[in-house]
Amino acid sequence: MPVRGSREGAYLDEQTLLAAGAPPPGSFVGNGRGSHLLGGQRAAAVSTVSTVVFIGAVIALFVFAPGAAAVRQHVLQSAADEASVPRRSEQGALLGWQGLILNIEMFLIAEVLILFCALVIAVLRQLRNPVLFPFRMLAVVYTDVFRGVPLIIVIYGIGFGAPALYIRGISTQSDFVYGIAALVLSYSAYVAEVYRAGINSVHQSQVAAARSLGLSQWKSLRFVVLPQAVRTVIPPLLNDFIACRRTPRSCRRSGP
């Protein structure tokens, strides 16, 4: 089968190209589609030797370092001390299991509230109605502030500040409620930005098509934009879900 040349524009025979050293049709050898990590047997051998040399150099650094003997003695002593510690008592194991259950309950409840509150905040930031400008500015300030404040500061502020206010219905809540409130306040700001990124990723032609069909701005957002945005942001939301699960399970409160 004749093959078109790349330079002169003439049709060359396939056998001629093979005799010239060109790869056979359908082959991935030498056409840029091969392994970019190793690049061949010689490169694989070189990479293996270099990896072994690198690992050996790292091991030698820790073995022959001036303080290596002290480090080894410290590690062995720590391992011996841990082996001499008796097993946990049944009461300690029970408390650990109860703490695990409490942690699971907290992050499950907080996650539902975070998804709802963050969606409301993201929608408020997308609205362009002049009447809703104060709410939009409040959503912007809330998102920027709580994204910059560490979670531990929020936990301390809620756990120690809310009981000290002596407000009926707020200062008398349990540590469980304060922990959930801290998680919701902190992570709603992050999840709201994830929602907003998903909303902005929907092409404007979708909104234009919805408006051309007679849908209002709110209905276009509800029935056209949000379903596509939520489907897009599901993978990054799983990261926030895992991060929320790894947070402290409660905060301590002060006051009477």
Secondary structure, DSSP 4 states (H G I P E B T S, - for coil): -EEE-SSS--EEEHHHHHHTTPPPTT--TTSS-S-SSS-SHHHHHHHHHHHHHHHHHHHHHHHSSTTHHHHHHHHHHHHHHHHHSPPPPHHHHHHHHHHHHHHHHHHHHHHHHHHHHHHHHHHHHH---GGGHHHHHHHHHHHHHHHHS-HHHHHHHHHHHHHHT--TTTTT--HHHHHHHHHHHHHHHHHHHHHHHHHHHS-HHHHHHHHHTT--HHHHIIIIIHHHHHHHHHHHHHHHHHHHHTS-S-------
